[in-house]
Amino acid sequence: MGRDREYSEQRLIQAVGQILARDGFGGLGVNAVARAAGVDKVLIYRYFDGLPNLLRAYGEGADFWPTVDEVLGSDIDAVRRLPPEQRVEHVVLALLEALRNRPQTIEILAWEAVADNALTRTLANIREQWGRDVIARVFPDAREHPDDVLALANLMVAGFQYLMIRARKSPAFGGVDLRSEAGWERIRQAIRFACRA
């Protein structure tokens, strides 16, 4: 029984991601998710108490957003010992790589950029909490550092997310080839330069 439930929960969570990536937030509904998962819609209520909690389960899963440990690596103490600008560089570059490996997430972020509703805010809130967790773990001395350091990190993350979204439809931006590894290396170099400047 437990394995059947776990299997059905995973199918439902995966279906959320598939629907969001393909149809956006307007296509996400109980019937659509159940149909895509191949299960009865009553299981959404039984296992998740409804669509909002199912969406939350998807948003908190590593298939959608990388875990804090994935981005920080195995030696968090070594990252904490770095100067603040190098900590920002480490986190931003690791997040860039993690998101490049999640094309479904990029599709969902593209849909989220043109919608504002309770569903989009659920995923945004999960990412905001993720950011607070990263700051707490990497910047325990955050009060000692100017807000400009963290603002720079936000600006860089927003920038490369936009470029990833743009790369879905356009091969280049500002002369940077968004569909080549050389182009993304230029972006990485720009991040390193900005962090060290």
SETIKOL-984823 format. One record per residue (C-alpha): residue number from 1; residue in one letter; chain; x negated, y negated, z negated. Coordinates in nm, 2 decimals. Layout:
R   num   residu   chaine        u        v        w
R   NUM        A        A        X        Y        Z
...
//
This chain:
R   num   residu   chaine        u        v        w
R     1        M        A     0.00     0.00     0.00
R     2        G        A    -0.28    -0.25    -0.10
R     3        R        A    -0.46    -0.19     0.23
R     4        D        A    -0.14    -0.25     0.43
R     5        R        A    -0.09    -0.58     0.25
R     6        E        A    -0.45    -0.69     0.30
R     7        Y        A    -0.43    -0.60     0.67
R     8        S        A    -0.10    -0.79     0.71
R     9        E        A    -0.24    -1.09     0.53
R    10        Q        A    -0.55    -1.10     0.75
R    11        R        A    -0.33    -1.07     1.06
R    12        L        A    -0.12    -1.36     0.95
R    13        I        A    -0.42    -1.58     0.86
R    14        Q        A    -0.58    -1.50     1.20
R    15        A        A    -0.25    -1.58     1.38
R    16        V        A    -0.25    -1.92     1.22
R    17        G        A    -0.59    -2.00     1.37
R    18        Q        A    -0.49    -1.87     1.71
R    19        I        A    -0.17    -2.07     1.72
R    20        L        A    -0.33    -2.39     1.60
R    21        A        A    -0.62    -2.36     1.85
R    22        R        A    -0.39    -2.29     2.14
R    23        D        A    -0.07    -2.49     2.06
R    24        G        A    -0.16    -2.74     1.80
R    25        F        A     0.03    -2.82     1.48
R    26        G        A     0.36    -2.86     1.67
R    27        G        A     0.34    -2.49     1.77
R    28        L        A     0.29    -2.36     1.41
R    29        G        A     0.60    -2.21     1.26
R    30        V        A     0.70    -1.91     1.06
R    31        N        A     0.85    -1.73     1.36
R    32        A        A     0.55    -1.80     1.59
R    33        V        A     0.30    -1.68     1.33
R    34        A        A     0.49    -1.37     1.25
R    35        R        A     0.53    -1.29     1.62
R    36        A        A     0.16    -1.35     1.69
R    37        A        A     0.06    -1.14     1.39
R    38        G        A     0.30    -0.86     1.49
R    39        V        A     0.46    -0.85     1.14
R    40        D        A     0.80    -0.94     1.00
R    41        K        A     0.83    -1.31     0.90
R    42        V        A     0.95    -1.21     0.55
R    43        L        A     0.58    -1.12     0.47
R    44        I        A     0.48    -1.48     0.51
R    45        Y        A     0.71    -1.56     0.21
R    46        R        A     0.63    -1.24     0.02
R    47        Y        A     0.25    -1.28     0.05
R    48        F        A     0.21    -1.66     0.07
R    49        D        A     0.53    -1.81    -0.05
R    50        G        A     0.58    -1.99     0.28
R    51        L        A     0.39    -2.15     0.57
R    52        P        A     0.21    -2.42     0.37
R    53        N        A     0.03    -2.17     0.15
R    54        L        A    -0.05    -1.95     0.45
R    55        L        A    -0.20    -2.25     0.62
R    56        R        A    -0.40    -2.32     0.30
R    57        A        A    -0.53    -1.96     0.30
R    58        Y        A    -0.65    -2.01     0.66
R    59        G        A    -0.81    -2.35     0.58
R    60        E        A    -1.00    -2.21     0.29
R    61        G        A    -1.13    -1.91     0.49
R    62        A        A    -1.48    -1.91     0.63
R    63        D        A    -1.34    -1.85     0.98
R    64        F        A    -1.21    -2.21     0.98
R    65        W        A    -1.47    -2.40     0.78
R    66        P        A    -1.81    -2.28     0.66
R    67        T        A    -1.86    -2.20     0.30
R    68        V        A    -2.07    -2.43     0.09
R    69        D        A    -2.32    -2.15     0.05
R    70        E        A    -2.34    -2.11     0.43
R    71        V        A    -2.43    -2.47     0.47
R    72        L        A    -2.66    -2.51     0.17
R    73        G        A    -2.85    -2.18     0.22
R    74        S        A    -2.98    -1.94    -0.04
R    75        D        A    -3.21    -2.17    -0.22
R    76        I        A    -2.99    -2.46    -0.34
R    77        D        A    -3.25    -2.56    -0.60
R    78        A        A    -3.50    -2.62    -0.32
R    79        V        A    -3.25    -2.84    -0.14
R    80        R        A    -3.18    -3.04    -0.46
R    81        R        A    -3.55    -3.11    -0.50
R    82        L        A    -3.57    -3.29    -0.16
R    83        P        A    -3.55    -3.66    -0.14
R    84        P        A    -3.18    -3.78    -0.09
R    85        E        A    -3.23    -3.85     0.28
R    86        Q        A    -3.37    -3.50     0.34
R    87        R        A    -3.08    -3.35     0.15
R    88        V        A    -2.84    -3.53     0.38
R    89        E        A    -3.03    -3.42     0.68
R    90        H        A    -3.02    -3.06     0.56
R    91        V        A    -2.65    -3.06     0.50
R    92        V        A    -2.56    -3.24     0.82
R    93        L        A    -2.77    -3.02     1.04
R    94        A        A    -2.65    -2.70     0.88
R    95        L        A    -2.29    -2.81     0.92
R    96        L        A    -2.35    -2.90     1.28
R    97        E        A    -2.48    -2.55     1.35
R    98        A        A    -2.20    -2.39     1.15
R    99        L        A    -1.93    -2.57     1.35
R   100        R        A    -2.09    -2.51     1.68
R   101        N        A    -2.04    -2.14     1.60
R   102        R        A    -1.66    -2.20     1.54
R   103        P        A    -1.50    -2.30     1.87
R   104        Q        A    -1.16    -2.23     1.73
R   105        T        A    -1.22    -2.49     1.46
R   106        I        A    -1.32    -2.74     1.72
R   107        E        A    -0.99    -2.68     1.90
R   108        I        A    -0.80    -2.73     1.58
R   109        L        A    -0.99    -3.05     1.50
R   110        A        A    -0.90    -3.18     1.84
R   111        W        A    -0.53    -3.12     1.78
R   112        E        A    -0.57    -3.27     1.43
R   113        A        A    -0.71    -3.59     1.58
R   114        V        A    -0.38    -3.66     1.75
R   115        A        A    -0.14    -3.56     1.48
R   116        D        A    -0.07    -3.66     1.12
R   117        N        A     0.17    -3.45     0.92
R   118        A        A     0.17    -3.24     0.61
R   119        L        A     0.00    -2.95     0.79
R   120        T        A    -0.29    -3.17     0.92
R   121        R        A    -0.33    -3.32     0.58
R   122        T        A    -0.35    -2.98     0.42
R   123        L        A    -0.66    -2.89     0.63
R   124        A        A    -0.81    -3.24     0.58
R   125        N        A    -0.77    -3.21     0.20
R   126        I        A    -0.94    -2.87     0.21
R   127        R        A    -1.24    -3.03     0.39
R   128        E        A    -1.24    -3.33     0.15
R   129        Q        A    -1.27    -3.08    -0.14
R   130        W        A    -1.54    -2.90     0.04
R   131        G        A    -1.73    -3.23     0.07
R   132        R        A    -1.69    -3.30    -0.30
R   133        D        A    -1.82    -2.95    -0.38
R   134        V        A    -2.13    -3.01    -0.16
R   135        I        A    -2.20    -3.35    -0.32
R   136        A        A    -2.16    -3.20    -0.67
R   137        R        A    -2.41    -2.92    -0.58
R   138        V        A    -2.66    -3.11    -0.38
R   139        F        A    -2.64    -3.45    -0.53
R   140        P        A    -2.60    -3.40    -0.90
R   141        D        A    -2.78    -3.73    -0.92
R   142        A        A    -2.53    -3.90    -0.69
R   143        R        A    -2.50    -4.21    -0.91
R   144        E        A    -2.86    -4.28    -0.86
R   145        H        A    -2.83    -4.31    -0.48
R   146        P        A    -2.66    -4.58    -0.29
R   147        D        A    -2.33    -4.50    -0.13
R   148        D        A    -2.48    -4.59     0.20
R   149        V        A    -2.66    -4.25     0.21
R   150        L        A    -2.33    -4.06     0.18
R   151        A        A    -2.16    -4.30     0.42
R   152        L        A    -2.44    -4.23     0.67
R   153        A        A    -2.37    -3.85     0.63
R   154        N        A    -2.00    -3.91     0.69
R   155        L        A    -2.07    -4.12     1.00
R   156        M        A    -2.30    -3.85     1.15
R   157        V        A    -2.05    -3.57     1.08
R   158        A        A    -1.77    -3.76     1.23
R   159        G        A    -1.99    -3.84     1.53
R   160        F        A    -2.10    -3.48     1.61
R   161        Q        A    -1.74    -3.35     1.55
R   162        Y        A    -1.62    -3.60     1.81
R   163        L        A    -1.89    -3.49     2.05
R   164        M        A    -1.80    -3.12     2.00
R   165        I        A    -1.43    -3.21     2.07
R   166        R        A    -1.53    -3.41     2.37
R   167        A        A    -1.75    -3.13     2.51
R   168        R        A    -1.44    -2.92     2.55
R   169        K        A    -1.34    -3.14     2.85
R   170        S        A    -1.64    -3.35     2.94
R   171        P        A    -1.99    -3.22     3.00
R   172        A        A    -2.17    -3.53     2.89
R   173        F        A    -2.15    -3.84     2.67
R   174        G        A    -2.39    -4.13     2.70
R   175        G        A    -2.62    -3.93     2.91
R   176        V        A    -2.64    -3.64     2.67
R   177        D        A    -2.55    -3.30     2.81
R   178        L        A    -2.30    -3.17     2.56
R   179        R        A    -2.30    -2.82     2.72
R   180        S        A    -2.67    -2.75     2.70
R   181        E        A    -2.90    -2.66     2.41
R   182        A        A    -3.13    -2.94     2.52
R   183        G        A    -2.85    -3.19     2.47
R   184        W        A    -2.77    -3.06     2.12
R   185        E        A    -3.14    -3.08     2.04
R   186        R        A    -3.13    -3.45     2.13
R   187        I        A    -2.84    -3.49     1.89
R   188        R        A    -3.03    -3.30     1.61
R   189        Q        A    -3.33    -3.53     1.67
R   190        A        A    -3.11    -3.83     1.64
R   191        I        A    -2.97    -3.71     1.31
R   192        R        A    -3.32    -3.65     1.18
R   193        F        A    -3.43    -4.00     1.29
R   194        A        A    -3.12    -4.16     1.13
R   195        C        A    -3.18    -3.98     0.80
R   196        R        A    -3.55    -4.07     0.79
R   197        A        A    -3.52    -4.43     0.90
//
